[in-house]
Amino acid sequence: MKPKKRIPKFRSEAEERRFWATHDSTEYLDWGKAERVMFPNLKPSVKTISIRLPESLLNSLKTLANERDVPYQSLVKIILSERIQQEWHTAK
């Protein structure tokens, strides 16, 4: 295995950003020794969107959400999140 290159000192975050945008980090870091880090107190950023749904679908969502005692917007996020996870797992 080749020795890793030294990471240069950066004068600013912008300079570091430019550097990593044009260099391969595997030449500087051994990602095999990396550890996963969790940030449990970070609040994810959210973006408001507008989506058009058939009234019957919206009514079904509201009924299901009422049965689960959650706001229907929260139920939409739960359903989308679960489905995306399923899609990612079946795509691999």
N, C-alpha and C positions, 0 to 999 in steps of 0.2 A: 504494500500500500504506500502510495506517495505521501510524503509529509504535507501537511496542510499549510496553506499560505497564512501569513499574519493579517489580521483585520486591521486596516488603517485607522488612525484617529481622525474623527470628523469634527469640523468646526461648527457644524449646525445639523439639525435634523434634515433640512432640505438637501444638504450635501450627502448625507448618509442615504437618503431616499434615492438620489440620482445614482449613487454608487451601486446599490443593490438592484436597481432597475437594469443595470448593464453588466452585472457580474453574476456568475453561478455560485451560489452559496455553498455548494458541495465541495468547492475547491478550498473553502475556508473553515467549514464546520463538519464534524462527523455526526450526521443526523441519526446514525445508528445508536448513539449514546444519549440521544435527546429523551427527555421525560415529558409526558403530557402534564400540563398545568391547568388547573381549574380556577376560574374567577367567579365564585358563586354569588358575590354581591353586585356584579355588574348588571345593570338594567339594559336589556336590549333596546336599541333604537327602533322606533316604529315610524311607519309612513302611512298616512291616511290615503286610502284609495276609494274609488267609486266603482261599483260593479252593478250591472243590470242583471236582475234575475227574474224569471217568470214569477208572477204572484203566487202561483200554487207551490212553487219550490220554497219561496220565502215563508209562506204560511206553514209548510211542513217543518221548516227549520225552527220557526218560532214555537210550534207545538212540541217538537222534540226537546228544544231547549227548556221549555217550561216544565216538561216531565223530569228533566235532569236538574232543574232549579239553577240554571246558569243563564246569563244573557245570551241571546242568539248570536251576537257577534263573537263572543268567546267560543261558542260551539263551532262556529265556522272555522276559527283559528285551530281548534283542536282537531277537527276533521281534516283540514288541509295538512296540518303537520303530520298526522298519522298516515295519511295517504302518500305524502311525499317520502316518508321513511320507507313505506312499503315499496314504492317505485324504485328508490335507490337500492334497496336490498335485492330486488328481483332483477335489476339491470346489470348487476355485477356477476 
